[in-house]
Amino acid sequence: MTIYRQIITRFPRGGISYIFAYGSGVKQQLGYDQKEEKKNIIDLVFCVRDTLGWHAENIARHPQHYSALRHLGADYIKKYQENFGAGVYCNTLVPLEDLGVTIKYGVVSRDDLLKDLQQWKYLYLAGRLHKPVQDIVPATDDKVLTEALSQNLVSALQVALLVLPERFSTYQLLHAICSLSYKGDFRMIFGENKNKVHNIVQAQQEQFLELYQPALKQLAKYVAVDFKARELGTNRSVVQFEQDKSRLANEYHLRRVPSRLKECIIRNAAFRGSYADIIEQLAVTDNLHDIVQMSVNDIVWRSSITQSFKNIPSAGLFKSVVYSYRKALKTFAN
């Protein structure tokens, strides 16, 4: 935690609701040894109540972080938000030479983060928060945000259950959850290690289980640990889960998925009517898992493209190209 606290002292602290760090520079992933992990970028997200006010103070401290936006003229942060939407402002490849680290940081308003957590409007930060992260400034003093963070995990678990079979292993469960924010991401085609989800899940299983323990308890009526079985071809025992795949269970999950996902499901389902009208039909359709997965992918695909284009004016073309090149190398890592 020491390095993270040293990093955030460089940035404004007023109006902070939540700060977390994520990614391979923070959480272990397969395919990286300790030396490589130290070279990885530390990814940070600052959730603030007033983005314009926060940026105004940050510009005074670090004007060089905003050099790519100066062509917009005076009030360039305000113009950036007007032109590209609020979302997440990202600045990558920021060297902190005295600390010996390079960081990427994103800035998001509390309202936008809440929309993503509660509605899956973008499934961008909500997707990152489906996985273990390092809380630097926890949201414990913000009841609404804390509840939204918890509900986001419940939503991820319910959607994973909708795409999983009746019985599944711990690995399959965590892989399904982790995949939600990756399967539709265009960067997985060219720009990310193809084994990224596997590498995350294998290295962080215990942290995942700890993170999802409250959600599993909340949904104990619908999913439970079944038994310990032998993994095929090995002598290792694996925990198996069993879930209720009845019409009523499917309806329960479908009624509670985030609102943006409901909109996408309506478009992808071959039924006419409002979401409430088609739930009973959806719950018994044979390809429900495909409809749900396709609908999640639609949200992720759109937001991954939008955010990537937004990063170019905020981080600058050169930095964006360098960062994308580094990402692209991971495509051929394995």
C-alpha positions in Angstrom: 0.0 0.0 0.0 2.9 2.3 0.6 3.7 2.9 -3.1 0.0 3.6 -3.8 -0.3 6.2 -1.0 2.9 7.8 -2.3 1.4 8.0 -5.7 -1.9 9.6 -4.7 -0.2 12.3 -2.7 0.7 13.8 -6.1 -3.0 14.3 -6.9 -5.8 16.5 -5.5 -7.6 14.9 -2.6 -10.7 17.2 -2.4 -14.0 15.6 -3.3 -12.6 12.1 -3.6 -15.2 9.3 -3.2 -13.2 6.3 -4.1 -9.7 5.4 -5.5 -8.7 1.9 -6.6 -5.8 0.3 -8.5 -6.1 -2.6 -10.9 -4.3 -4.5 -13.6 -1.3 -6.7 -14.0 0.9 -4.1 -12.2 -1.3 -4.5 -9.1 -2.8 -8.0 -9.1 -0.9 -11.1 -10.0 -1.5 -12.7 -13.4 0.0 -15.9 -14.9 2.7 -15.2 -17.4 4.4 -12.5 -15.4 7.3 -13.1 -13.1 8.1 -10.6 -10.3 10.6 -8.7 -12.4 8.1 -8.2 -15.2 5.3 -7.2 -12.8 7.4 -4.4 -11.5 7.8 -3.1 -15.1 4.0 -3.1 -15.7 2.0 0.1 -15.5 0.1 0.8 -12.3 -3.5 1.5 -13.3 -5.5 3.9 -11.0 -9.0 5.2 -11.0 -10.0 8.4 -9.2 -13.8 8.7 -8.5 -14.6 12.3 -7.7 -17.7 14.3 -7.0 -16.7 17.3 -9.2 -14.6 16.3 -12.2 -14.1 19.9 -13.5 -12.9 21.1 -10.1 -10.6 18.1 -9.6 -9.1 18.7 -13.1 -8.6 22.4 -12.4 -6.5 21.6 -9.4 -4.7 18.8 -11.1 -3.8 21.1 -14.1 -2.2 23.5 -11.6 -0.1 20.6 -10.3 0.6 18.7 -13.6 0.0 20.9 -16.6 2.0 18.4 -18.7 -0.7 15.7 -18.2 -3.1 17.8 -20.3 -0.8 18.9 -23.1 -2.8 16.8 -25.6 -5.9 18.8 -25.0 -4.5 22.3 -25.4 -5.5 22.5 -29.0 -9.1 22.8 -27.8 -8.3 26.2 -26.4 -9.4 27.7 -23.1 -11.5 25.6 -20.8 -10.2 22.5 -22.6 -11.3 20.0 -20.0 -14.9 21.3 -20.1 -14.7 21.2 -24.0 -13.3 17.6 -23.8 -16.3 16.5 -21.7 -18.7 18.3 -23.9 -17.2 16.7 -27.1 -16.5 13.2 -25.7 -19.0 12.8 -22.8 -18.2 12.6 -19.2 -17.2 8.9 -18.9 -13.6 8.3 -17.9 -10.8 10.7 -18.6 -7.6 8.6 -19.0 -4.0 9.6 -19.0 -1.5 6.9 -19.7 2.3 6.4 -19.6 2.8 9.0 -16.8 6.3 8.5 -15.4 6.9 9.1 -11.7 10.6 8.8 -11.9 11.4 9.5 -8.3 9.2 6.5 -7.3 10.4 4.4 -10.2 7.0 3.6 -11.6 4.8 4.5 -14.6 1.1 5.0 -14.1 -2.1 5.3 -16.1 -4.9 7.1 -14.3 -8.5 7.6 -15.0 -10.9 10.1 -13.6 -14.6 9.5 -13.4 -17.4 11.4 -11.7 -19.2 9.6 -8.8 -22.5 9.9 -10.8 -21.1 8.2 -13.9 -19.6 5.4 -11.8 -22.9 4.9 -10.1 -24.7 4.6 -13.4 -22.2 2.0 -14.6 -22.4 0.0 -11.4 -26.2 0.1 -11.2 -27.2 0.1 -14.8 -24.1 -1.3 -16.6 -24.4 1.7 -18.8 -20.9 1.2 -20.1 -19.8 -2.0 -18.3 -16.3 -0.3 -18.3 -15.4 0.4 -14.7 -18.2 -1.9 -13.6 -16.5 -4.6 -15.5 -13.1 -3.9 -13.9 -14.8 -4.0 -10.6 -16.1 -7.5 -11.3 -12.5 -8.6 -10.5 -10.3 -8.1 -7.4 -8.8 -4.6 -7.2 -6.7 -2.8 -4.6 -8.7 -0.2 -2.7 -6.6 2.8 -1.9 -9.3 5.1 -0.7 -12.2 2.8 0.1 -15.8 4.0 -0.5 -16.8 3.0 3.1 -18.1 6.5 4.0 -20.4 6.6 1.0 -23.3 4.3 1.6 -24.9 4.6 -1.8 -21.6 3.9 -3.6 -20.8 1.0 -1.3 -24.2 -0.6 -2.0 -23.7 -0.1 -5.7 -20.3 -1.8 -5.6 -21.9 -4.7 -3.8 -24.8 -4.9 -6.2 -22.5 -4.9 -9.2 -21.0 -8.1 -7.9 -24.4 -9.7 -7.4 -25.3 -8.7 -10.9 -22.1 -10.3 -12.3 -22.8 -13.5 -10.4 -26.5 -13.6 -11.6 -25.5 -13.0 -15.3 -22.8 -15.7 -15.0 -25.4 -18.1 -13.6 -27.6 -17.4 -16.6 -24.8 -18.4 -19.1 -23.5 -21.4 -17.0 -24.9 -25.0 -17.0 -26.5 -26.6 -14.0 -23.2 -27.9 -12.6 -19.9 -26.2 -12.9 -16.5 -25.9 -11.3 -15.1 -23.0 -9.3 -12.8 -22.2 -12.3 -15.8 -22.2 -14.7 -17.7 -19.8 -12.4 -14.9 -17.3 -12.0 -14.0 -17.6 -15.7 -17.6 -16.7 -16.7 -17.6 -13.7 -14.3 -14.2 -12.5 -15.5 -15.2 -12.9 -19.1 -18.2 -10.6 -18.9 -16.1 -7.5 -19.5 -13.7 -9.1 -22.0 -15.6 -11.2 -24.6 -17.1 -8.2 -26.4 -14.0 -6.0 -26.1 -12.6 -5.3 -29.6 -9.1 -5.0 -28.0 -9.2 -8.8 -27.4 -9.1 -9.3 -31.2 -5.8 -7.3 -31.4 -4.3 -5.7 -28.4 -4.6 -8.1 -25.5 -3.2 -11.5 -24.5 -5.7 -14.1 -25.7 -5.2 -16.0 -22.4 -5.9 -12.9 -20.3 -9.0 -14.2 -18.6 -7.4 -17.6 -17.8 -4.3 -15.9 -16.5 -6.3 -13.6 -14.2 -8.6 -16.4 -12.8 -5.8 -18.9 -12.2 -3.7 -16.5 -10.3 -6.4 -14.9 -8.3 -8.9 -17.6 -7.4 -8.7 -17.1 -3.7 -9.2 -13.4 -4.0 -12.2 -13.9 -6.4 -13.9 -16.3 -3.9 -13.4 -13.9 -1.1 -14.8 -11.0 -3.2 -17.9 -13.0 -4.2 -18.6 -14.7 -0.9 -21.3 -12.2 0.1 -23.0 -12.5 -3.3 -22.9 -16.3 -3.1 -24.5 -16.1 0.3 -27.2 -13.7 -1.0 -28.0 -16.1 -3.8 -27.7 -19.3 -1.7 -31.3 -20.2 -2.6 -30.2 -20.5 -6.2 -26.6 -21.8 -6.2 -24.7 -23.9 -3.7 -21.5 -25.9 -3.4 -22.4 -29.4 -4.5 -19.4 -31.7 -4.0 -15.7 -32.2 -4.4 -14.8 -34.2 -7.5 -11.6 -35.2 -9.3 -10.5 -33.0 -12.1 -10.5 -35.0 -15.4 -7.1 -36.5 -16.1 -5.6 -35.4 -12.7 -5.7 -36.4 -9.1 -6.7 -32.9 -8.0 -10.0 -32.3 -6.3 -12.1 -29.4 -7.5 -15.1 -27.8 -5.9 -18.3 -28.2 -7.9 -21.3 -25.9 -7.8 -24.9 -26.7 -8.6 -27.5 -24.2 -9.5 -31.2 -24.1 -9.9 -31.9 -23.9 -13.6 -35.7 -23.9 -13.3 -37.9 -21.4 -15.1 -38.5 -19.6 -11.8 -34.8 -19.3 -11.1 -34.1 -17.9 -14.5 -36.9 -15.5 -14.1 -35.6 -14.3 -10.8 -32.2 -13.6 -12.3 -33.6 -12.0 -15.5 -35.8 -9.6 -13.5 -32.8 -8.3 -11.6 -30.1 -7.8 -14.3 -29.0 -4.2 -14.8 -31.3 -2.0 -16.9 -28.9 -1.5 -19.8 -28.5 -5.3 -20.2 -32.3 -5.6 -20.2 -32.4 -3.2 -23.2 -29.9 -5.3 -25.1 -31.7 -8.6 -24.3 -34.9 -7.2 -25.7 -33.1 -6.4 -29.0 -31.4 -9.8 -29.2 -34.4 -12.0 -28.2 -36.8 -13.1 -30.9 -39.8 -12.1 -28.9 -42.1 -9.1 -29.2 -43.2 -7.0 -26.3 -41.6 -5.2 -23.3 -39.0 -6.8 -21.1 -41.6 -7.7 -18.5 -43.8 -9.3 -21.2 -41.0 -11.6 -22.6 -39.4 -12.8 -19.3 -41.4 -15.9 -19.0 -40.6 -16.9 -22.6 -37.0 -16.0 -22.2 -36.7 -18.1 -19.0 -37.5 -21.3 -20.9 -35.8 -20.7 -24.2 -33.1 -23.1 -25.1 -30.6 -20.4 -26.2 -31.1 -18.1 -23.2 -27.4 -18.3 -22.4 -26.5 -17.2 -25.9 -28.9 -14.3 -25.8 -27.6 -13.1 -22.5 -23.9 -13.4 -23.5 -24.5 -11.6 -26.8 -26.3 -8.8 -25.0 -23.4 -8.4 -22.6 -21.0 -8.4 -25.5 -23.0 -5.6 -27.2 -22.5 -3.3 -24.2 -18.8 -4.1 -23.9 -18.1 -3.8 -27.7 -19.6 -0.3 -27.9 -18.0 1.1 -24.7 -14.5 -0.4 -25.6 -14.5 1.4 -28.9 -15.8 4.6 -27.5 -13.4 4.7 -24.6 -10.4 3.9 -26.9 -11.3 6.9 -29.1 -11.7 9.1 -26.1 -8.3 8.1 -24.8 -6.6 9.5 -28.0 -7.4 13.2 -27.3 -6.9 12.9 -23.5 -3.6 10.9 -23.5 -2.3 12.2 -26.9 -1.8 10.3 -30.1 1.9 9.4 -29.5 1.2 8.0 -26.0 -1.9 6.2 -27.2 0.1 4.5 -30.0 2.9 3.5 -27.6 0.4 2.1 -25.1 -1.5 0.3 -27.8 1.7 -1.2 -29.1 2.6 -2.5 -25.7 -0.9 -4.0 -25.5 -0.5 -5.5 -28.9 2.6 -7.4 -27.9 0.5 -9.3 -25.4 -1.5 -10.7 -28.3 1.5 -12.7 -29.3 2.8 -13.5 -25.9 1.5 -17.0 -25.9 
